[in-house]
Amino acid sequence: MKKNYFGLIKALHSNKAPSFSGVKRLRLLLLVIGLLAVSSNWNPLTAGPHVISLNLNTHWNASQLTNPNILGNPLAGALDTIEVYEDDTLVIDIAVTYKLIIGINQSSQAGTSYITGSNTVTIDGELQEKPGNGTNKKETIKIGTGVTVICTNIAAASGAGSGTKNLILDGTIKISGTVSLATFTCNTGSTAEYNGAVQTVFSITGGQTYYNLTLSGSGLKTDTSVIVNNILSIEGTATSSATPTFGASATLQYKTTDARNIGPEWTLTPFTPTGGIIINIPSGSVTINAARAIANGVALNLVQGVLAAGTNLSMNSTSTINRSGGSMTGTLQGTGVYDVNYTGNSKTCSAELTGTGLRNISIALTSGQTLTLDANRVPTGNLTLTTGNFDLSTFTINRSTSGGTITVSNG
């Protein structure tokens, strides 16, 4: 495979060119052309594999790398390796596939290679890092907001020195294999997804902090010493091995496609993080097979799929069930005062109304949609119908004590 020196060519043709005299610039350009000429097997218009080096503090768009009309650019594609040197940037402005992306630090100090843009890059092989030799020559790849990187492993490149490998994440990364890093910084708004089969989720002594963490694909994800500050999403047929530490406003979401019991991801009871629990199951069901509770002021959100609560779920005082879709089976336990809110399309009430602490019921369906009562219900609070219809069928909804209000809007 031949290297392409088009980072230098671009520098010579840009406003940010090095400060050379006209003669020196011409000589340097002829030198680069000569380097390309002697590489007689390399043709920017032939299929790869190529090794394409981004250096000299340049910014290259993925769309430029696929444009044969730009001087020196190969048709970069799925067979090619993109080398991004320290302080250089690969801008993912179109969806693209490469064989490898390698962040390289060849400076005498710590270096950072940047992947920015607003699209998705799929790496058929690995996202690799090549630090220099010495503790001060670490290499960091920074993935910007708006970028999605899909890869197998995060690993050391051939010839990597003793400097550490590091990743800073502002966007999204989807990893189907293993992660070899010294540090993995997940900033606000970022998402790290482990979407392979059996995998180990990267962690460090004292706990690895993620903003959004998704465990998808299949198999057991070993996620020991993990801290999640926003959303922990369990998806596909993946399972979690350990109890995470949740941030104060975090959310636990199920988007699974099998029939399962809750796992160690929902050990915390009552569930206190204010983001609550989301049941958003495309298929299958989630069964609560041991006593769990929703804490004061926290919501259980039913979006789609079946939550089989049995007799294992309690709603604490001032908690809420928000049901936009899906359903619940079983009987709610305890006497905690809770409210139920209905939104979305037509549906029939289910076990969300079974708790003795049921207080207020609010109905705000899409206009023209209908909520149908499934049994006689006895709330202690108010009934509010904002939009949609409420069909009692053959049942009643009577307050357990006198007072309260029924509010019906013209919706």
MARDOFI-479138 format. One record per residue (C-alpha): x, y, z; residue in one letter; residue number from 1. Coordinates in pm, 1 decimal. Layout:
REM MARDOFI-479138
@c1=X c2=Y c3=Z r=a k=NUM
...
END
This chain:
REM MARDOFI-479138
@c1=0.0 c2=0.0 c3=0.0 r=m k=1
@c1=128.0 c2=344.8 c3=-89.7 r=k k=2
@c1=96.0 c2=659.4 c3=116.9 r=k k=3
@c1=-60.4 c2=974.2 c3=-22.5 r=n k=4
@c1=101.0 c2=1307.2 c3=63.2 r=y k=5
@c1=-198.5 c2=1516.7 c3=-32.2 r=f k=6
@c1=-205.3 c2=1691.3 c3=305.6 r=g k=7
@c1=113.3 c2=1865.5 c3=192.3 r=l k=8
@c1=-31.4 c2=1933.9 c3=-153.6 r=i k=9
@c1=-336.8 c2=2094.3 c3=1.0 r=k k=10
@c1=-119.2 c2=2309.5 c3=226.4 r=a k=11
@c1=71.6 c2=2438.2 c3=-77.4 r=l k=12
@c1=-252.6 c2=2534.4 c3=-248.2 r=h k=13
@c1=-424.7 c2=2690.2 c3=53.8 r=s k=14
@c1=-420.2 c2=3026.7 c3=221.3 r=n k=15
@c1=-265.4 c2=2853.2 c3=522.8 r=k k=16
@c1=43.0 c2=2739.9 c3=329.7 r=a k=17
@c1=381.5 c2=2741.7 c3=501.0 r=p k=18
@c1=582.8 c2=3060.7 c3=460.7 r=s k=19
@c1=802.0 c2=2961.1 c3=165.7 r=f k=20
@c1=938.4 c2=3182.9 c3=-110.2 r=s k=21
@c1=789.4 c2=3129.9 c3=-456.5 r=g k=22
@c1=1091.6 c2=2926.9 c3=-569.4 r=v k=23
@c1=1092.0 c2=2713.0 c3=-257.0 r=k k=24
@c1=717.5 c2=2653.2 c3=-289.4 r=r k=25
@c1=767.6 c2=2538.0 c3=-647.4 r=l k=26
@c1=1056.8 c2=2312.7 c3=-549.7 r=r k=27
@c1=854.0 c2=2160.6 c3=-268.5 r=l k=28
@c1=556.5 c2=2100.5 c3=-495.8 r=l k=29
@c1=783.4 c2=1934.5 c3=-753.7 r=l k=30
@c1=929.7 c2=1719.5 c3=-477.1 r=l k=31
@c1=584.6 c2=1596.4 c3=-374.3 r=v k=32
@c1=489.5 c2=1532.2 c3=-736.3 r=i k=33
@c1=812.8 c2=1338.6 c3=-771.4 r=g k=34
@c1=729.0 c2=1130.1 c3=-466.2 r=l k=35
@c1=396.8 c2=1043.3 c3=-619.7 r=l k=36
@c1=554.2 c2=975.6 c3=-958.1 r=a k=37
@c1=802.5 c2=723.7 c3=-823.7 r=v k=38
@c1=516.6 c2=541.0 c3=-655.6 r=s k=39
@c1=422.5 c2=401.2 c3=-994.6 r=s k=40
@c1=178.0 c2=148.1 c3=-848.2 r=n k=41
@c1=-28.0 c2=418.5 c3=-679.8 r=w k=42
@c1=-312.6 c2=573.1 c3=-873.6 r=n k=43
@c1=-560.5 c2=803.4 c3=-698.3 r=p k=44
@c1=-836.7 c2=678.0 c3=-927.0 r=l k=45
@c1=-781.4 c2=306.4 c3=-870.4 r=t k=46
@c1=-949.1 c2=94.5 c3=-609.2 r=a k=47
@c1=-769.7 c2=56.9 c3=-277.0 r=g k=48
@c1=-621.7 c2=-38.5 c3=-53.3 r=p k=49
@c1=-463.3 c2=304.6 c3=-4.6 r=h k=50
@c1=-308.4 c2=457.5 c3=305.3 r=v k=51
@c1=-423.0 c2=818.4 c3=309.8 r=i k=52
@c1=-238.0 c2=1047.1 c3=549.1 r=s k=53
@c1=-396.2 c2=1367.6 c3=679.6 r=l k=54
@c1=-118.9 c2=1584.2 c3=815.4 r=n k=55
@c1=25.4 c2=1938.6 c3=819.1 r=l k=56
@c1=-264.1 c2=2073.9 c3=1030.8 r=n k=57
@c1=-524.0 c2=2014.8 c3=760.3 r=t k=58
@c1=-900.3 c2=1965.6 c3=759.1 r=h k=59
@c1=-1034.7 c2=1720.0 c3=501.5 r=w k=60
@c1=-1398.8 c2=1640.9 c3=439.4 r=n k=61
@c1=-1497.2 c2=1281.6 c3=363.9 r=a k=62
@c1=-1670.7 c2=1415.5 c3=52.6 r=s k=63
@c1=-1338.6 c2=1558.6 c3=-67.6 r=q k=64
@c1=-1170.4 c2=1223.1 c3=-21.9 r=l k=65
@c1=-1420.0 c2=1063.7 c3=-259.7 r=t k=66
@c1=-1391.0 c2=1337.1 c3=-524.3 r=n k=67
@c1=-1144.3 c2=1248.7 c3=-803.9 r=p k=68
@c1=-1145.0 c2=1608.3 c3=-929.7 r=n k=69
@c1=-952.5 c2=1736.5 c3=-627.8 r=i k=70
@c1=-576.9 c2=1729.3 c3=-679.7 r=l k=71
@c1=-411.6 c2=1430.1 c3=-520.8 r=g k=72
@c1=-720.5 c2=1276.0 c3=-365.0 r=n k=73
@c1=-781.6 c2=906.8 c3=-402.8 r=p k=74
@c1=-1129.0 c2=759.6 c3=-416.5 r=l k=75
@c1=-1121.5 c2=675.6 c3=-47.7 r=a k=76
@c1=-1349.1 c2=388.8 c3=41.7 r=g k=77
@c1=-1402.8 c2=64.9 c3=228.6 r=a k=78
@c1=-1057.5 c2=-76.8 c3=142.1 r=l k=79
@c1=-865.1 c2=226.5 c3=257.9 r=d k=80
@c1=-689.7 c2=335.2 c3=575.9 r=t k=81
@c1=-717.5 c2=698.9 c3=687.6 r=i k=82
@c1=-431.0 c2=825.0 c3=902.3 r=e k=83
@c1=-520.5 c2=1135.4 c3=1105.9 r=v k=84
@c1=-210.8 c2=1292.5 c3=1259.7 r=y k=85
@c1=-205.6 c2=1510.7 c3=1569.6 r=e k=86
@c1=-389.5 c2=1843.6 c3=1526.9 r=d k=87
@c1=-546.1 c2=1725.9 c3=1198.5 r=d k=88
@c1=-917.5 c2=1676.5 c3=1133.0 r=t k=89
@c1=-1126.4 c2=1431.6 c3=934.6 r=l k=90
@c1=-1469.9 c2=1586.2 c3=874.3 r=v k=91
@c1=-1745.5 c2=1327.5 c3=823.8 r=i k=92
@c1=-1981.3 c2=1532.9 c3=606.2 r=d k=93
@c1=-2119.3 c2=1230.9 c3=416.4 r=i k=94
@c1=-2187.1 c2=871.3 c3=517.3 r=a k=95
@c1=-1871.1 c2=676.9 c3=437.5 r=v k=96
@c1=-1698.1 c2=343.8 c3=503.8 r=t k=97
@c1=-1323.0 c2=293.8 c3=559.3 r=y k=98
@c1=-1110.5 c2=-5.9 c3=649.6 r=k k=99
@c1=-922.5 c2=162.9 c3=933.3 r=l k=100
@c1=-893.9 c2=505.7 c3=1091.3 r=i k=101
@c1=-565.9 c2=556.5 c3=1276.8 r=i k=102
@c1=-494.4 c2=850.3 c3=1506.6 r=g k=103
@c1=-119.0 c2=911.8 c3=1504.5 r=i k=104
@c1=96.9 c2=1125.4 c3=1731.2 r=n k=105
@c1=443.8 c2=1185.8 c3=1590.9 r=q k=106
@c1=509.6 c2=1503.6 c3=1789.8 r=s k=107
@c1=734.1 c2=1542.1 c3=2092.9 r=s k=108
@c1=435.6 c2=1596.4 c3=2321.7 r=q k=109
@c1=74.1 c2=1487.0 c3=2365.9 r=a k=110
@c1=-130.6 c2=1499.7 c3=2046.0 r=g k=111
@c1=-497.9 c2=1495.0 c3=1950.3 r=t k=112
@c1=-652.4 c2=1378.6 c3=1622.3 r=s k=113
@c1=-1004.5 c2=1502.6 c3=1544.5 r=y k=114
@c1=-1307.5 c2=1339.6 c3=1381.6 r=i k=115
@c1=-1584.4 c2=1596.3 c3=1336.3 r=t k=116
@c1=-1887.5 c2=1652.8 c3=1113.1 r=g k=117
@c1=-2253.2 c2=1554.5 c3=1105.3 r=s k=118
@c1=-2272.2 c2=1206.9 c3=952.8 r=n k=119
@c1=-2175.4 c2=842.7 c3=1006.6 r=t k=120
@c1=-1842.5 c2=674.2 c3=937.4 r=v k=121
@c1=-1836.8 c2=295.2 c3=940.7 r=t k=122
@c1=-1496.8 c2=136.8 c3=1002.9 r=i k=123
@c1=-1492.0 c2=-221.3 c3=877.7 r=d k=124
@c1=-1185.2 c2=-284.9 c3=1090.0 r=g k=125
@c1=-1062.5 c2=-98.7 c3=1394.4 r=e k=126
@c1=-1037.5 c2=253.1 c3=1524.9 r=l k=127
@c1=-667.8 c2=254.9 c3=1608.0 r=q k=128
@c1=-428.7 c2=483.7 c3=1791.8 r=e k=129
@c1=-54.0 c2=517.0 c3=1751.7 r=k k=130
@c1=106.2 c2=717.7 c3=2033.2 r=p k=131
@c1=474.0 c2=798.1 c3=2042.0 r=g k=132
@c1=732.9 c2=653.8 c3=2278.5 r=n k=133
@c1=729.9 c2=812.5 c3=2622.3 r=g k=134
@c1=470.0 c2=906.2 c3=2882.1 r=t k=135
@c1=442.2 c2=1258.7 c3=2741.4 r=n k=136
@c1=359.8 c2=1139.2 c3=2389.1 r=k k=137
@c1=6.6 c2=1013.5 c3=2439.2 r=k k=138
@c1=-238.9 c2=1003.9 c3=2149.9 r=e k=139
@c1=-601.7 c2=1111.5 c3=2184.4 r=t k=140
@c1=-881.6 c2=1080.9 c3=1930.0 r=i k=141
@c1=-1164.6 c2=1327.5 c3=1982.0 r=k k=142
@c1=-1503.5 c2=1246.8 c3=1822.0 r=i k=143
@c1=-1712.5 c2=1558.9 c3=1781.6 r=g k=144
@c1=-2080.2 c2=1630.7 c3=1837.0 r=t k=145
@c1=-2295.8 c2=1511.4 c3=1547.8 r=g k=146
@c1=-2059.5 c2=1234.8 c3=1435.4 r=v k=147
@c1=-2137.1 c2=863.3 c3=1464.3 r=t k=148
@c1=-1839.9 c2=626.2 c3=1447.8 r=v k=149
@c1=-1914.4 c2=255.4 c3=1398.9 r=i k=150
@c1=-1622.6 c2=18.5 c3=1457.0 r=c k=151
@c1=-1522.6 c2=-326.8 c3=1576.7 r=t k=152
@c1=-1240.5 c2=-264.0 c3=1824.1 r=n k=153
@c1=-1055.6 c2=34.7 c3=1964.0 r=i k=154
@c1=-695.8 c2=-80.1 c3=1964.1 r=a k=155
@c1=-328.2 c2=5.6 c3=1926.5 r=a k=156
@c1=-194.3 c2=49.1 c3=1575.2 r=a k=157
@c1=110.1 c2=-137.4 c3=1451.2 r=s k=158
@c1=424.6 c2=35.4 c3=1575.0 r=g k=159
@c1=249.5 c2=214.1 c3=1861.8 r=a k=160
@c1=486.7 c2=352.5 c3=2123.3 r=g k=161
@c1=459.8 c2=349.3 c3=2500.8 r=s k=162
@c1=243.6 c2=661.5 c3=2520.5 r=g k=163
@c1=-116.4 c2=608.6 c3=2627.9 r=t k=164
@c1=-422.6 c2=576.5 c3=2403.8 r=k k=165
@c1=-719.2 c2=798.3 c3=2490.8 r=n k=166
@c1=-1063.2 c2=880.4 c3=2354.6 r=l k=167
@c1=-1277.6 c2=1189.6 c3=2407.6 r=i k=168
@c1=-1639.6 c2=1146.4 c3=2301.1 r=l k=169
@c1=-1881.1 c2=1428.7 c3=2225.8 r=d k=170
@c1=-2075.7 c2=1239.2 c3=1956.8 r=g k=171
@c1=-2169.5 c2=871.7 c3=1925.0 r=t k=172
@c1=-1956.6 c2=558.9 c3=1899.9 r=i k=173
@c1=-2088.0 c2=206.3 c3=1837.8 r=k k=174
@c1=-1845.7 c2=-70.3 c3=1930.7 r=i k=175
@c1=-1898.8 c2=-436.2 c3=1843.3 r=s k=176
@c1=-1570.2 c2=-564.6 c3=1986.7 r=g k=177
@c1=-1317.9 c2=-469.8 c3=2253.5 r=t k=178
@c1=-1179.8 c2=-143.2 c3=2387.6 r=v k=179
@c1=-814.9 c2=-85.4 c3=2476.9 r=s k=180
@c1=-766.8 c2=264.7 c3=2618.8 r=l k=181
@c1=-607.2 c2=442.9 c3=2911.7 r=a k=182
@c1=-892.8 c2=693.7 c3=2943.5 r=t k=183
@c1=-1237.6 c2=725.1 c3=2786.2 r=f k=184
@c1=-1395.1 c2=1066.2 c3=2847.1 r=t k=185
@c1=-1768.6 c2=1076.4 c3=2769.1 r=c k=186
@c1=-1889.9 c2=1434.7 c3=2767.0 r=n k=187
@c1=-2244.1 c2=1565.2 c3=2806.1 r=t k=188
@c1=-2455.9 c2=1464.8 c3=2505.1 r=g k=189
@c1=-2238.0 c2=1169.6 c3=2404.4 r=s k=190
@c1=-2351.4 c2=810.3 c3=2351.0 r=t k=191
@c1=-2138.0 c2=496.7 c3=2376.5 r=a k=192
@c1=-2306.7 c2=183.1 c3=2244.5 r=e k=193
@c1=-2175.1 c2=-171.4 c3=2284.2 r=y k=194
@c1=-2364.1 c2=-352.9 c3=2006.8 r=n k=195
@c1=-2179.6 c2=-681.8 c3=1959.1 r=g k=196
@c1=-2231.1 c2=-1019.8 c3=2124.6 r=a k=197
@c1=-2062.1 c2=-1097.0 c3=2458.3 r=v k=198
@c1=-1859.9 c2=-783.9 c3=2545.2 r=q k=199
@c1=-1678.7 c2=-612.6 c3=2828.2 r=t k=200
@c1=-1780.7 c2=-251.2 c3=2876.6 r=v k=201
@c1=-1475.1 c2=-31.2 c3=2924.9 r=f k=202
@c1=-1422.4 c2=75.9 c3=3283.7 r=s k=203
@c1=-1148.2 c2=193.9 c3=3514.3 r=i k=204
@c1=-1073.2 c2=161.1 c3=3883.7 r=t k=205
@c1=-1312.3 c2=386.6 c3=4070.7 r=g k=206
@c1=-1576.1 c2=373.8 c3=3797.3 r=g k=207
@c1=-1608.7 c2=476.2 c3=3432.6 r=q k=208
@c1=-1856.1 c2=757.0 c3=3369.0 r=t k=209
@c1=-2080.7 c2=748.4 c3=3063.2 r=y k=210
@c1=-2340.3 c2=1004.2 c3=2961.5 r=y k=211
@c1=-2564.6 c2=779.3 c3=2750.1 r=n k=212
@c1=-2470.7 c2=410.5 c3=2759.6 r=l k=213
@c1=-2647.5 c2=159.6 c3=2533.3 r=t k=214
@c1=-2607.5 c2=-216.2 c3=2571.8 r=l k=215
@c1=-2745.6 c2=-367.6 c3=2250.9 r=s k=216
@c1=-2693.9 c2=-655.6 c3=2012.9 r=g k=217
@c1=-2687.3 c2=-981.8 c3=2207.6 r=s k=218
@c1=-2514.5 c2=-1162.7 c3=2491.0 r=g k=219
@c1=-2389.9 c2=-1062.5 c3=2833.5 r=l k=220
@c1=-2231.2 c2=-720.3 c3=2869.9 r=k k=221
@c1=-1986.8 c2=-713.6 c3=3159.5 r=t k=222
@c1=-2041.8 c2=-361.8 c3=3287.4 r=d k=223
@c1=-1872.6 c2=-359.6 c3=3626.8 r=t k=224
@c1=-1798.6 c2=-19.2 c3=3786.0 r=s k=225
@c1=-2006.2 c2=181.3 c3=3539.6 r=v k=226
@c1=-2159.5 c2=522.2 c3=3615.5 r=i k=227
@c1=-2442.6 c2=649.7 c3=3391.1 r=v k=228
@c1=-2540.2 c2=1015.7 c3=3412.2 r=n k=229
@c1=-2821.8 c2=1023.0 c3=3156.3 r=n k=230
@c1=-2971.7 c2=712.2 c3=2988.8 r=i k=231
@c1=-2880.2 c2=347.2 c3=3034.7 r=l k=232
@c1=-3062.3 c2=167.9 c3=2753.0 r=s k=233
@c1=-3085.5 c2=-212.7 c3=2742.7 r=i k=234
@c1=-3167.8 c2=-315.5 c3=2384.6 r=e k=235
@c1=-3200.3 c2=-617.2 c3=2157.6 r=g k=236
@c1=-3131.0 c2=-935.7 c3=2351.1 r=t k=237
@c1=-2834.1 c2=-796.1 c3=2543.0 r=a k=238
@c1=-2814.7 c2=-839.4 c3=2919.7 r=t k=239
@c1=-2627.5 c2=-652.5 c3=3190.7 r=s k=240
@c1=-2396.6 c2=-821.0 c3=3442.4 r=s k=241
@c1=-2379.6 c2=-559.6 c3=3715.7 r=a k=242
@c1=-2562.8 c2=-287.3 c3=3900.2 r=t k=243
@c1=-2464.5 c2=54.5 c3=3763.5 r=p k=244
@c1=-2433.9 c2=375.6 c3=3957.8 r=t k=245
@c1=-2694.3 c2=620.4 c3=3829.2 r=f k=246
@c1=-2660.9 c2=996.7 c3=3823.9 r=g k=247
@c1=-2929.1 c2=1195.1 c3=4006.0 r=a k=248
@c1=-3129.4 c2=1262.7 c3=3687.8 r=s k=249
@c1=-3055.8 c2=937.5 c3=3504.3 r=a k=250
@c1=-3299.5 c2=706.4 c3=3322.1 r=t k=251
@c1=-3316.4 c2=330.0 c3=3283.5 r=l k=252
@c1=-3471.4 c2=228.9 c3=2951.1 r=q k=253
@c1=-3572.3 c2=-112.1 c3=2818.9 r=y k=254
@c1=-3585.1 c2=-144.9 c3=2437.8 r=k k=255
@c1=-3545.7 c2=-520.7 c3=2433.9 r=t k=256
@c1=-3684.8 c2=-767.3 c3=2180.2 r=t k=257
@c1=-3718.8 c2=-1081.1 c3=2392.2 r=d k=258
@c1=-3922.4 c2=-1198.8 c3=2690.4 r=a k=259
@c1=-3707.3 c2=-1140.6 c3=2998.9 r=r k=260
@c1=-3695.2 c2=-1073.8 c3=3369.5 r=n k=261
@c1=-3538.9 c2=-754.7 c3=3492.4 r=i k=262
@c1=-3168.0 c2=-793.1 c3=3561.7 r=g k=263
@c1=-2907.0 c2=-634.0 c3=3786.9 r=p k=264
@c1=-2948.7 c2=-306.7 c3=3594.9 r=e k=265
@c1=-3266.1 c2=-252.6 c3=3804.8 r=w k=266
@c1=-3143.9 c2=-342.3 c3=4150.8 r=t k=267
@c1=-3193.5 c2=5.9 c3=4292.4 r=l k=268
@c1=-3522.9 c2=19.7 c3=4482.1 r=t k=269
@c1=-3692.5 c2=248.1 c3=4518.5 r=p k=270
@c1=-3565.4 c2=378.1 c3=4185.3 r=f k=271
@c1=-3468.7 c2=735.6 c3=4277.6 r=t k=272
@c1=-3303.7 c2=889.9 c3=3965.8 r=p k=273
@c1=-3549.1 c2=1150.3 c3=3838.9 r=t k=274
@c1=-3530.8 c2=1032.4 c3=3474.7 r=g k=275
@c1=-3732.7 c2=729.4 c3=3583.6 r=g k=276
@c1=-3794.3 c2=399.1 c3=3405.4 r=i k=277
@c1=-3893.1 c2=374.0 c3=3036.9 r=i k=278
@c1=-4054.2 c2=58.9 c3=2894.0 r=i k=279
@c1=-4014.6 c2=94.5 c3=2516.3 r=n k=280
@c1=-4012.0 c2=-266.7 c3=2396.5 r=i k=281
@c1=-4051.1 c2=-327.7 c3=2019.9 r=p k=282
@c1=-4140.1 c2=-690.8 c3=2093.4 r=s k=283
@c1=-4142.1 c2=-929.2 c3=2386.1 r=g k=284
@c1=-4201.3 c2=-831.5 c3=2748.5 r=s k=285
@c1=-4022.8 c2=-734.4 c3=3068.2 r=v k=286
@c1=-4120.0 c2=-911.8 c3=3390.6 r=t k=287
@c1=-4053.8 c2=-767.4 c3=3734.9 r=i k=288
@c1=-3968.4 c2=-1086.0 c3=3922.4 r=n k=289
@c1=-3865.6 c2=-933.0 c3=4255.6 r=a k=290
@c1=-3993.1 c2=-644.5 c3=4466.5 r=a k=291
@c1=-3923.5 c2=-306.1 c3=4310.8 r=r k=292
@c1=-4055.6 c2=44.8 c3=4374.2 r=a k=293
@c1=-4073.5 c2=378.0 c3=4196.2 r=i k=294
@c1=-3955.4 c2=653.2 c3=4430.6 r=a k=295
@c1=-4128.9 c2=973.6 c3=4532.4 r=n k=296
@c1=-4150.6 c2=1218.7 c3=4242.2 r=g k=297
@c1=-4022.4 c2=966.9 c3=3984.2 r=v k=298
@c1=-4209.6 c2=837.5 c3=3675.6 r=a k=299
@c1=-4266.0 c2=498.8 c3=3517.3 r=l k=300
@c1=-4309.8 c2=561.1 c3=3142.5 r=n k=301
@c1=-4495.2 c2=302.8 c3=2932.6 r=l k=302
@c1=-4423.0 c2=363.9 c3=2561.9 r=v k=303
@c1=-4466.9 c2=24.2 c3=2395.5 r=q k=304
@c1=-4459.9 c2=-342.8 c3=2489.1 r=g k=305
@c1=-4579.9 c2=-526.8 c3=2800.5 r=v k=306
@c1=-4454.0 c2=-466.9 c3=3153.0 r=l k=307
@c1=-4550.2 c2=-771.8 c3=3360.7 r=a k=308
@c1=-4547.2 c2=-634.2 c3=3713.4 r=a k=309
@c1=-4711.0 c2=-928.2 c3=3890.7 r=g k=310
@c1=-4732.2 c2=-829.1 c3=4256.5 r=t k=311
@c1=-4378.0 c2=-690.9 c3=4265.3 r=n k=312
@c1=-4414.4 c2=-319.4 c3=4182.5 r=l k=313
@c1=-4502.7 c2=-40.9 c3=4424.8 r=s k=314
@c1=-4559.1 c2=325.5 c3=4348.2 r=m k=315
@c1=-4433.2 c2=558.9 c3=4621.9 r=n k=316
@c1=-4609.9 c2=881.8 c3=4711.5 r=s k=317
@c1=-4611.2 c2=1153.4 c3=4440.9 r=t k=318
@c1=-4481.9 c2=910.6 c3=4177.2 r=s k=319
@c1=-4636.3 c2=896.4 c3=3829.8 r=t k=320
@c1=-4719.9 c2=651.4 c3=3554.0 r=i k=321
@c1=-4710.2 c2=807.3 c3=3206.9 r=n k=322
@c1=-4865.8 c2=581.1 c3=2945.6 r=r k=323
@c1=-4834.2 c2=682.9 c3=2580.6 r=s k=324
@c1=-4848.6 c2=320.5 c3=2461.4 r=g k=325
@c1=-4783.2 c2=-34.1 c3=2572.7 r=g k=326
@c1=-4958.5 c2=-191.6 c3=2870.2 r=s k=327
@c1=-4907.6 c2=-334.7 c3=3217.0 r=m k=328
@c1=-5025.2 c2=-656.8 c3=3379.6 r=t k=329
@c1=-5044.4 c2=-747.3 c3=3748.1 r=g k=330
@c1=-5153.8 c2=-552.8 c3=4055.6 r=t k=331
@c1=-4968.7 c2=-254.1 c3=4198.9 r=l k=332
@c1=-4869.7 c2=-284.5 c3=4563.1 r=q k=333
@c1=-4852.7 c2=-41.6 c3=4853.0 r=g k=334
@c1=-5051.0 c2=266.8 c3=4942.4 r=t k=335
@c1=-4825.8 c2=534.9 c3=4792.9 r=g k=336
@c1=-5023.9 c2=815.4 c3=4628.9 r=v k=337
@c1=-4955.8 c2=825.7 c3=4253.9 r=y k=338
@c1=-5102.3 c2=980.0 c3=3936.5 r=d k=339
@c1=-5161.4 c2=836.5 c3=3588.3 r=v k=340
@c1=-5133.0 c2=1035.8 c3=3263.0 r=n k=341
@c1=-5254.1 c2=907.2 c3=2924.8 r=y k=342
@c1=-5132.4 c2=1042.8 c3=2589.8 r=t k=343
@c1=-5105.1 c2=915.7 c3=2232.2 r=g k=344
@c1=-5349.3 c2=694.9 c3=2044.8 r=n k=345
@c1=-5648.6 c2=482.7 c3=2147.5 r=s k=346
@c1=-5588.3 c2=230.4 c3=2423.7 r=k k=347
@c1=-5758.7 c2=36.6 c3=2702.0 r=t k=348
@c1=-5670.7 c2=98.7 c3=3065.2 r=c k=349
@c1=-5466.7 c2=-173.2 c3=3234.6 r=s k=350
@c1=-5288.5 c2=-246.4 c3=3560.6 r=a k=351
@c1=-5163.0 c2=111.3 c3=3597.4 r=e k=352
@c1=-5498.0 c2=186.6 c3=3767.6 r=l k=353
@c1=-5487.0 c2=-103.9 c3=4017.1 r=t k=354
@c1=-5299.4 c2=62.9 c3=4305.0 r=g k=355
@c1=-5488.5 c2=163.2 c3=4617.9 r=t k=356
@c1=-5297.9 c2=491.8 c3=4615.4 r=g k=357
@c1=-5435.8 c2=594.6 c3=4271.4 r=l k=358
@c1=-5506.3 c2=966.5 c3=4285.7 r=r k=359
@c1=-5541.2 c2=1179.7 c3=3969.0 r=n k=360
@c1=-5611.9 c2=1058.0 c3=3617.4 r=i k=361
@c1=-5530.5 c2=1285.7 c3=3323.8 r=s k=362
@c1=-5631.6 c2=1208.3 c3=2965.3 r=i k=363
@c1=-5472.0 c2=1403.2 c3=2679.0 r=a k=364
@c1=-5490.7 c2=1169.7 c3=2380.9 r=l k=365
@c1=-5443.2 c2=1264.7 c3=2019.5 r=t k=366
@c1=-5762.7 c2=1432.2 c3=1901.1 r=s k=367
@c1=-6025.7 c2=1174.8 c3=1802.6 r=g k=368
@c1=-5861.4 c2=887.0 c3=1993.7 r=q k=369
@c1=-6034.0 c2=698.0 c3=2275.8 r=t k=370
@c1=-5932.7 c2=566.5 c3=2617.1 r=l k=371
@c1=-6153.3 c2=272.9 c3=2725.0 r=t k=372
@c1=-6198.4 c2=180.6 c3=3089.0 r=l k=373
@c1=-6126.3 c2=-188.3 c3=3163.7 r=d k=374
@c1=-6277.3 c2=-230.9 c3=3513.6 r=a k=375
@c1=-6438.3 c2=-36.9 c3=3795.1 r=n k=376
@c1=-6177.1 c2=204.7 c3=3928.5 r=r k=377
@c1=-6167.5 c2=408.0 c3=4249.8 r=v k=378
@c1=-5927.2 c2=706.2 c3=4241.3 r=p k=379
@c1=-5892.1 c2=944.9 c3=4533.0 r=t k=380
@c1=-5832.0 c2=1258.1 c3=4327.9 r=g k=381
@c1=-5942.3 c2=1429.3 c3=4009.8 r=n k=382
@c1=-6025.3 c2=1324.7 c3=3653.5 r=l k=383
@c1=-5913.7 c2=1558.7 c3=3374.4 r=t k=384
@c1=-6004.7 c2=1503.2 c3=3008.1 r=l k=385
@c1=-5817.8 c2=1750.6 c3=2787.4 r=t k=386
@c1=-5821.7 c2=1589.8 c3=2440.1 r=t k=387
@c1=-5963.0 c2=1265.9 c3=2304.3 r=g k=388
@c1=-6253.6 c2=1055.7 c3=2433.7 r=n k=389
@c1=-6308.0 c2=854.0 c3=2752.2 r=f k=390
@c1=-6530.7 c2=547.6 c3=2711.7 r=d k=391
@c1=-6645.2 c2=396.4 c3=3043.2 r=l k=392
@c1=-6778.6 c2=88.8 c3=2864.5 r=s k=393
@c1=-6984.3 c2=-101.2 c3=3127.1 r=t k=394
@c1=-6770.0 c2=14.9 c3=3419.4 r=f k=395
@c1=-6762.7 c2=300.6 c3=3668.6 r=t k=396
@c1=-6497.5 c2=538.3 c3=3793.0 r=i k=397
@c1=-6599.5 c2=664.5 c3=4135.2 r=n k=398
@c1=-6397.6 c2=853.0 c3=4393.3 r=r k=399
@c1=-6333.3 c2=665.6 c3=4712.2 r=s k=400
@c1=-6422.8 c2=981.2 c3=4909.5 r=t k=401
@c1=-6642.9 c2=1282.4 c3=4842.0 r=s k=402
@c1=-6509.2 c2=1590.1 c3=4666.8 r=g k=403
@c1=-6269.7 c2=1621.2 c3=4374.7 r=g k=404
@c1=-6334.6 c2=1752.5 c3=4025.1 r=t k=405
@c1=-6399.8 c2=1628.8 c3=3676.1 r=i k=406
@c1=-6259.2 c2=1863.1 c3=3411.2 r=t k=407
@c1=-6361.6 c2=1813.9 c3=3047.4 r=v k=408
@c1=-6219.0 c2=2034.1 c3=2774.3 r=s k=409
@c1=-6344.1 c2=2077.8 c3=2420.3 r=n k=410
@c1=-6087.7 c2=1849.6 c3=2260.4 r=g k=411
END
